């Protein structure tokens, strides 16, 4: 069984998780300006990027 995620995928995934945690911690302190921005960046940009980046590379390898 081959592991599909590359090192770049794992780095993006860790950054997304840390950004999500930071967003919820900041939300817990009462700041309602920065926390939604961090959560939107994590959920809409970083998590999908962590999944999609490796699949495009995998598709290129399969076409060769």
C-alpha positions in Angstrom: 0.0 0.0 0.0 1.4 3.4 -1.1 1.0 6.5 1.1 -0.5 9.2 -1.1 0.4 12.3 0.8 3.8 13.8 0.2 5.9 16.0 2.5 4.2 19.1 1.2 0.8 17.7 1.9 1.8 17.0 5.5 3.2 20.5 6.0 0.0 22.1 4.6 -2.1 19.9 6.8 -0.1 20.8 9.9 -0.4 24.5 9.1 -4.1 24.1 8.5 -4.6 22.4 11.9 -2.5 25.0 13.7 -4.4 27.8 12.0 -7.7 26.2 13.0 -6.6 25.8 16.6 -5.3 29.4 16.7 -8.6 30.6 15.3 -10.6 28.8 18.0 -8.3 30.0 20.8 -8.6 33.6 19.6 -12.3 33.2 19.4 -12.4 32.0 22.9 -10.7 35.2 24.1 -13.5 37.2 22.7 -11.9 38.7 19.5 -14.5 38.5 16.7 -12.4 40.1 14.0 -9.3 37.9 13.4 -10.7 34.5 14.4 -13.2 34.2 11.6 -10.5 35.2 9.1 -8.2 32.5 10.4 -10.9 29.9 10.3 -12.0 30.8 6.8 -8.4 30.6 5.6 -7.9 27.2 7.3 -11.2 25.7 6.1 -11.5 27.1 2.6 -7.8 27.4 1.5 -5.4 25.3 3.6 -7.4 22.1 4.1 -8.4 21.7 0.4 -4.9 22.7 -0.7 -3.4 20.0 1.6 -5.6 17.4 -0.2 -5.5 18.7 -3.8 -1.7 19.4 -4.1 -0.8 15.7 -4.0 -3.6 14.5 -6.3 -2.4 16.7 -9.2 1.1 15.3 -8.8 -0.3 11.8 -8.7 -2.4 12.3 -11.9 0.8 13.5 -13.8 2.6 10.4 -12.7 -0.2 8.1 -13.8 -0.4 9.7 -17.3 3.3 8.9 -18.0 
